[in-house]
Amino acid sequence: MIFCRLGGQGFVGCNHVYFGIYSGRKFARKRGHKSSMQNLFAVILAAGKGTRMKSKTHKVLHPVCGKPMVQHVIDQLHAIGTSKTIMVVGYLGETVKAKLSSEVLFVEQEQQLGTAHAVMQAKPLLQDIQGTTIVLNGDHPLFTKETLQRLVETHQTSGAAATVLTAHMQDATGYGRVVRYEDGSVERIVEHKDATDDELLIQEINTGTFCFDNQKLFAALEKVDNHNAQGEYYLPDALSILREGGERISAEVIQDVNEAMGVNDRLQLAEAEKLMRERILRGHMLNGVTIVHPENTYIEADVVIGADTVIEPGCFLRGQTVIGESCQIGPNADLRDVSVADSSNISYTVMHESSIEKNAGVGPFVYVRSGTKLAEDVKIGCFVDLKKAELGSGTKVAHLAYVGDAEVGENVNIACGVVTVNYDGFRKHKTTIKDDSFVGCNVNLVAPVMLEKGSYVAAGSTITDRVPEDSFAIARQRQVTKEGYAKLLMEKIKDSNK
């Protein structure tokens, strides 16, 4: 996925527009698509059982680079402007509906009688509408917007009743072969199990993706039979029916054969993940991001990264993470749904659902949990745990501290061993520390509690009450020293162990 700057304020990536953090402003993410083409529709086939996955999860819901494989298909269809996208489901269909109910319309194929039968389930939603319908499989996550756009354009400019997306493969075993006439148009598609010896030598294969004149599609489907080795109603047979009726069938050859890869088992799932990851990393690097060791870097599909940012090895950038310009991320940073402003540095850190303003430093060995907001120039050091904490600009939590359910002002120093005691066994309570305060080592702040501006808390204190502005708080027993007693104490211990 290749991203480009939008006037210094955002990025465009395949099917999304993101507006990001620049000059310390917070990220706000906005998803945008092309204007819908009122005569472009899509039918996604996802009714099969996917038995080779050996999984309780529907095949099309298995993730590829951070989102269900079928979501990649849906996103690309939205990107080219489909006005109505229909998904055909059957086995485990309710789980697919629960995951994608806001994305597509659903129809059910109660019996899996073949691809033509599956498309027929969409007839009530499409049969009376003029336009172009794309038919494709939900387990082909690698198709790009550009490929689908070319398929539609070829179909619409050729005047064909149907257009097949094809690919050339050295080993076409298992794929339907594309049989052409001398003029280049498609005569028919023959399934591997039904092909003759001569047809098996053909290396141009059917990717399972088609464009149809919408009304001609459903008219042809009415005539498809199941007189074949599998006893199924094949969608490619509709092409022969259209051809016999005097219609032209055209083809668009895919440029990158890897896009045609379907996912039927865990091995193919891993291969699709690898190919998608390489595509994502390549796009970021072409957009000005340094990825030190691509083979050891994982970036999911919707992540946005600004120019001149360096991604060190061992990083996992997930979900809706957005990173600004000139940042240093890693080594070993695991970020999910995080926004990071320009010139920030994060290393050896796990961070989820949080935001960082510019020029902040986090790590090493930091855990930042959801709801945390770090302002400009905040420094978080080693072995710190933050949870639902808001820290003002210039504040430092250097090491070995827990700050949870807290609102911390600007230029506050939180020393080693500080704990905001936020949980009483039943409810979480808030700690508030105002600007310019100093909290010494090994202090317990028992929430709910407030430290007003300029407070100074002595090391080793347990604070349960409000500390007024510019006040010094100390809450510990005075030291008692018994001279010479250590020697006597050790003798007593020695005697007791005889």
C-alpha positions in Angstrom: 0.0 0.0 0.0 1.6 3.3 -1.1 0.8 6.5 0.8 1.4 10.1 -0.3 1.2 13.4 1.5 -1.9 15.5 1.2 -0.8 19.1 1.4 1.3 18.4 4.5 -1.7 17.3 6.5 -2.4 13.7 5.7 -1.9 10.6 3.6 -3.8 8.7 1.0 -3.6 5.0 1.0 -5.5 2.7 -1.4 -8.9 3.3 0.0 -8.5 5.6 3.1 -7.7 9.2 3.8 -6.0 9.9 7.0 -5.3 13.3 8.6 -2.5 13.2 11.0 -0.4 14.9 13.7 1.7 17.7 12.5 3.1 20.5 14.6 1.8 18.8 17.7 -1.8 18.5 16.8 -3.7 15.4 17.6 -4.5 12.8 15.0 -8.1 12.5 13.7 -8.7 9.7 11.3 -11.2 9.9 8.5 -12.0 7.1 6.1 -12.9 8.2 2.6 -13.9 6.5 -0.6 -14.3 7.5 -4.2 -17.8 8.7 -5.0 -20.0 5.7 -5.6 -20.6 4.7 -9.2 -24.4 4.1 -9.2 -24.1 1.3 -11.9 -21.2 -0.7 -10.4 -22.1 -3.6 -8.1 -20.2 -6.5 -6.6 -21.0 -10.0 -5.4 -18.5 -11.7 -3.1 -18.7 -15.5 -2.8 -18.1 -16.7 0.8 -20.5 -19.6 1.4 -18.0 -22.5 1.3 -17.0 -24.4 4.4 -13.3 -23.9 3.9 -12.6 -27.4 5.4 -8.9 -27.3 4.6 -8.4 -24.5 7.0 -9.3 -26.9 9.8 -10.7 -24.0 11.9 -13.8 -23.1 13.8 -13.4 -19.6 12.3 -14.9 -18.9 8.9 -12.2 -18.9 6.3 -12.7 -15.4 5.1 -12.5 -14.0 8.6 -8.9 -15.3 9.1 -6.7 -12.2 9.2 -4.1 -11.1 6.7 -2.0 -8.2 7.9 -4.3 -7.2 10.7 -7.8 -7.6 9.2 -10.0 -10.3 7.8 -9.0 -11.4 4.4 -12.4 -10.6 3.0 -12.1 -7.0 4.4 -9.3 -6.5 2.0 -11.6 -7.4 -0.8 -14.4 -5.1 0.5 -12.0 -2.2 0.9 -10.8 -2.5 -2.7 -14.3 -2.7 -4.0 -15.3 0.4 -2.0 -12.2 2.1 -3.4 -13.3 1.7 -7.0 -16.8 3.0 -6.2 -19.2 0.0 -5.9 -22.6 1.4 -5.0 -23.9 -2.0 -3.7 -21.7 -4.9 -2.5 -23.4 -8.2 -1.7 -21.8 -11.1 0.1 -23.1 -14.7 -0.3 -22.7 -16.7 2.9 -23.7 -20.1 4.1 -21.6 -22.1 6.5 -20.9 -20.0 9.7 -22.7 -17.2 7.9 -23.9 -15.6 11.2 -20.3 -15.0 12.3 -19.5 -13.3 9.0 -22.6 -11.1 9.3 -21.7 -10.2 12.9 -18.3 -9.0 11.8 -19.2 -7.2 8.6 -22.8 -6.2 8.9 -22.0 -2.5 8.4 -19.9 -3.1 5.3 -22.1 -5.2 2.9 -25.5 -6.7 2.2 -25.9 -10.4 2.8 -27.7 -13.2 1.0 -27.6 -16.9 2.0 -26.8 -20.0 0.0 -28.3 -22.7 2.1 -27.0 -25.5 -0.1 -23.5 -25.2 -1.7 -24.4 -26.2 -5.2 -21.7 -24.3 -7.1 -20.6 -20.8 -7.9 -23.4 -20.1 -10.4 -26.0 -21.1 -7.8 -24.3 -18.8 -5.2 -24.5 -15.8 -7.5 -28.2 -16.5 -8.2 -28.8 -15.8 -4.5 -28.1 -12.2 -5.2 -30.7 -12.0 -8.0 -33.5 -10.4 -5.9 -31.2 -7.5 -5.1 -29.8 -7.0 -8.6 -31.8 -8.5 -11.4 -33.8 -5.4 -12.4 -30.9 -3.0 -12.3 -28.8 -1.9 -15.3 -25.1 -1.7 -14.7 -21.9 -3.8 -14.2 -21.5 -6.5 -11.6 -18.1 -7.8 -10.4 -18.1 -11.3 -9.1 -15.2 -12.4 -7.0 -14.2 -14.7 -4.1 -13.9 -13.6 -0.5 -10.7 -15.6 0.0 -8.6 -13.6 -2.5 -7.2 -10.8 -0.3 -4.4 -9.7 -2.6 -6.3 -8.0 -5.4 -5.4 -4.3 -5.7 -7.7 -1.4 -6.5 -5.7 -0.9 -9.7 -6.4 -4.4 -10.9 -10.1 -4.3 -10.2 -10.3 -0.9 -11.8 -8.6 -2.2 -15.0 -11.0 -5.1 -15.1 -14.0 -2.8 -14.9 -12.6 -0.4 -17.5 -11.7 -3.2 -19.9 -15.2 -4.6 -19.6 -17.0 -1.3 -20.0 -14.9 -0.2 -23.0 -15.0 -3.5 -24.9 -18.8 -3.7 -25.0 -18.6 -7.3 -23.8 -21.3 -9.1 -21.9 -18.7 -10.5 -19.6 -15.0 -10.0 -18.9 -12.8 -12.6 -17.2 -9.8 -11.7 -15.0 -7.1 -14.2 -16.0 -3.5 -14.9 -15.1 -0.6 -16.9 -16.7 0.8 -19.6 -14.4 3.7 -22.0 -15.0 1.9 -24.6 -13.0 -1.9 -24.3 -13.6 -2.8 -27.5 -11.7 -6.2 -27.2 -10.1 -7.3 -24.0 -12.0 -9.9 -23.6 -14.6 -8.3 -23.0 -18.1 -9.2 -20.1 -20.4 -9.9 -21.3 -23.9 -9.7 -18.4 -26.4 -10.7 -17.9 -30.0 -8.2 -16.7 -32.6 -9.4 -13.1 -32.2 -8.5 -13.1 -28.5 -12.0 -13.3 -27.1 -12.9 -16.0 -24.7 -14.6 -19.1 -26.0 -15.1 -20.8 -22.6 -13.5 -21.7 -19.3 -13.1 -25.4 -18.5 -12.5 -26.7 -15.0 -9.4 -28.7 -14.4 -11.3 -31.9 -13.7 -13.3 -31.5 -16.9 -10.4 -30.5 -19.1 -9.0 -32.6 -22.0 -5.3 -33.3 -22.2 -4.8 -30.5 -24.7 -6.7 -28.1 -22.5 -4.6 -29.0 -19.5 -1.6 -27.6 -21.4 -3.1 -24.1 -21.4 -1.3 -21.9 -18.8 -3.8 -19.0 -18.8 -6.2 -19.6 -15.9 -9.4 -18.2 -14.5 -8.8 -16.2 -11.3 -12.5 -16.6 -10.4 -13.1 -12.9 -10.8 -15.5 -11.6 -13.5 -17.3 -8.5 -14.7 -20.8 -8.9 -16.2 -23.5 -6.9 -17.7 -25.8 -7.2 -14.7 -29.0 -8.1 -16.4 -27.3 -10.4 -19.0 -25.6 -12.2 -16.0 -28.9 -13.3 -14.4 -30.5 -14.2 -17.7 -27.6 -16.5 -18.4 -27.5 -18.0 -14.9 -31.1 -19.3 -15.5 -29.7 -21.5 -18.2 -26.7 -23.0 -16.4 -26.9 -26.7 -15.7 -24.9 -29.1 -13.6 -23.8 -31.7 -16.2 -20.2 -31.9 -15.1 -17.9 -34.1 -13.0 -18.8 -32.4 -9.8 -22.6 -32.0 -10.4 -22.4 -28.3 -9.6 -23.6 -25.2 -11.3 -20.5 -23.4 -12.4 -20.4 -19.7 -12.9 -18.0 -19.9 -15.9 -20.7 -21.9 -17.8 -22.6 -18.6 -18.0 -19.8 -17.3 -20.3 -20.4 -20.1 -22.8 -24.2 -19.5 -22.6 -23.6 -15.8 -23.4 -21.2 -16.6 -26.2 -23.7 -19.0 -27.7 -26.2 -16.2 -27.6 -23.9 -14.1 -29.8 -22.4 -12.0 -27.0 -18.7 -11.2 -26.8 -16.6 -12.4 -23.8 -13.4 -10.5 -23.2 -10.5 -11.0 -20.8 -8.1 -8.8 -18.7 -4.8 -10.5 -17.9 -3.6 -9.6 -14.4 -0.1 -8.0 -14.2 1.0 -9.6 -10.9 0.0 -13.3 -10.8 0.4 -13.2 -7.0 -2.8 -11.2 -6.8 -4.7 -14.1 -8.1 -3.7 -16.3 -5.1 -6.6 -17.7 -3.2 -6.4 -18.9 0.5 -7.6 -22.4 1.1 -5.3 -23.6 4.0 -2.9 -22.3 6.6 0.1 -22.6 4.3 -1.6 -20.3 1.7 -2.7 -18.0 4.5 0.9 -17.6 5.6 2.0 -17.0 2.0 -0.7 -14.3 1.5 0.4 -12.7 4.8 4.0 -12.6 3.5 3.1 -11.1 0.1 0.8 -8.5 1.6 3.4 -7.5 4.2 6.0 -7.1 1.5 3.6 -4.9 -0.4 2.9 -2.7 2.6 6.6 -2.4 3.6 7.5 -1.5 0.0 4.9 1.2 -0.1 6.1 2.8 3.1 9.7 2.8 2.0 8.9 4.3 -1.4 7.1 7.0 0.6 10.2 8.0 2.5 10.1 5.7 5.6 13.3 3.9 6.5 12.7 0.3 7.5 16.0 -1.0 8.8 15.2 -4.7 8.5 12.1 -5.4 6.5 12.2 -9.2 7.1 11.9 -8.5 10.9 9.2 -5.8 10.7 5.5 -6.3 10.8 3.2 -3.4 9.7 -0.5 -4.0 9.3 -2.6 -2.7 6.3 -4.1 0.5 7.8 -1.0 1.9 9.5 0.1 5.3 8.3 3.8 6.5 8.7 5.2 9.9 7.9 8.4 10.6 5.9 11.8 10.4 7.5 10.6 8.1 10.3 12.9 5.2 11.0 11.4 1.8 11.9 14.0 -0.4 13.7 13.9 -4.3 13.8 11.3 -6.2 15.8 8.5 -3.6 15.5 4.8 -4.6 15.3 2.6 -1.7 14.1 -1.0 -2.7 14.2 -4.6 -1.6 13.7 -5.2 2.1 13.1 -1.8 3.3 14.2 -0.6 6.6 12.8 3.0 7.8 13.1 4.2 11.3 12.2 7.4 12.4 10.6 11.0 12.1 11.8 10.2 9.6 14.5 12.4 6.8 15.8 10.3 3.6 16.4 11.9 0.6 17.9 13.7 -1.6 18.3 10.9 -3.9 19.5 8.0 -1.5 19.7 4.5 -3.1 19.7 2.0 -0.4 18.9 -1.8 -0.9 18.3 -4.2 1.9 17.5 -1.7 4.5 18.6 -1.1 8.0 17.3 2.4 9.3 17.5 3.3 12.9 16.6 6.5 14.1 14.9 10.0 13.6 16.3 9.0 11.1 19.0 11.1 8.2 20.1 9.7 4.8 21.2 11.7 1.7 22.0 11.1 -1.6 23.7 7.5 -0.6 24.4 4.1 -2.1 24.3 1.5 0.6 23.7 -2.2 0.3 22.9 -5.0 2.8 22.1 -3.1 5.8 23.3 -1.6 9.0 21.9 1.7 10.8 22.0 2.4 14.4 21.0 5.6 15.6 19.4 9.1 15.1 20.7 8.1 12.6 23.4 10.3 9.8 24.5 9.0 6.4 25.6 11.1 3.4 26.7 12.9 1.2 27.1 10.7 -1.5 28.7 7.4 0.5 29.0 3.8 -0.7 29.0 1.3 2.0 27.9 -2.3 0.9 28.2 -5.4 2.2 26.6 -6.6 5.8 27.3 -3.2 7.2 27.9 -2.3 10.6 26.5 1.3 12.0 26.6 1.8 15.6 25.7 4.9 17.3 24.1 8.3 16.6 25.5 7.1 13.9 28.0 9.7 11.4 29.0 8.8 7.9 30.1 11.7 5.7 31.2 12.4 2.1 31.9 10.0 -0.3 33.6 7.0 2.2 33.8 3.4 1.1 33.5 0.9 3.7 32.4 -2.9 3.2 32.2 -5.5 5.8 31.4 -3.1 8.5 32.4 -2.8 12.0 30.9 0.6 13.6 31.3 1.2 17.3 30.6 4.1 18.6 28.5 7.6 18.3 30.0 6.5 15.8 32.6 8.9 12.9 33.4 8.4 9.4 34.8 11.9 8.2 34.7 11.7 4.6 35.9 10.0 1.9 38.0 6.6 3.5 38.5 2.9 2.9 38.0 0.7 5.8 37.0 -2.9 4.7 36.4 -6.2 6.6 36.3 -4.3 9.8 36.7 -4.3 13.4 35.4 -0.8 14.8 35.7 0.0 18.4 34.8 3.0 20.0 33.1 6.7 19.8 34.3 5.9 17.2 36.9 8.7 14.9 38.1 7.5 11.4 39.2 10.5 9.6 40.7 11.4 5.9 41.0 9.0 3.6 42.7 5.9 5.9 42.7 2.5 4.2 42.6 -0.9 5.7 42.1 -3.0 3.4 44.3 -6.1 3.6 42.2 -8.0 0.4 43.0 -9.8 -0.3 46.3 -10.9 -3.8 45.4 -14.2 -2.6 43.9 -13.7 0.7 42.0 -11.0 2.7 40.3 -10.2 6.2 41.7 -8.4 9.2 40.2 -5.2 10.8 41.1 -4.6 14.4 40.2 -1.1 16.0 40.2 -1.0 19.7 39.2 1.8 21.5 37.3 5.4 21.8 38.6 5.0 19.2 41.3 7.7 16.8 42.5 6.9 13.3 43.8 9.8 11.6 45.5 10.9 8.0 45.4 8.7 5.2 46.7 5.6 7.3 47.2 2.1 5.8 47.3 -0.6 8.2 46.2 -3.8 6.7 47.5 -6.6 7.7 45.2 -8.8 9.7 45.2 -6.2 12.3 46.0 -5.0 15.6 44.6 -1.6 17.3 44.7 -2.0 21.0 43.9 0.4 23.1 41.8 4.0 23.1 43.1 3.5 20.3 45.6 6.6 18.5 46.9 6.1 15.0 48.3 9.0 13.5 50.3 10.4 10.1 49.4 8.8 7.1 51.1 5.5 8.8 51.9 2.0 7.4 51.7 -0.3 10.3 50.7 -4.0 10.0 51.4 -5.1 13.7 51.7 -5.0 16.7 49.4 -1.7 18.5 49.3 -2.2 22.3 49.0 -0.3 24.5 46.5 3.4 24.9 47.1 3.2 22.6 50.1 5.6 20.0 51.3 4.1 16.7 52.3 5.8 13.9 54.3 3.9 10.9 55.6 6.3 8.4 57.2 7.4 7.3 60.7 10.5 9.2 62.0 13.7 7.3 61.9 14.8 5.6 65.1 18.5 4.7 65.5 19.8 2.4 68.3 23.6 2.7 68.4 25.5 -0.6 68.8 22.3 -2.6 68.7 23.0 -4.3 65.3 25.9 -6.3 66.8 23.7 -7.5 69.7 20.9 -8.3 67.3 23.1 -10.5 65.2 24.4 -12.4 68.2 20.8 -13.1 69.3 20.0 -14.4 65.8 23.1 -16.6 65.8 22.3 -18.1 69.2 18.7 -18.8 68.2 19.9 -20.9 65.2 22.2 -23.2 67.3 
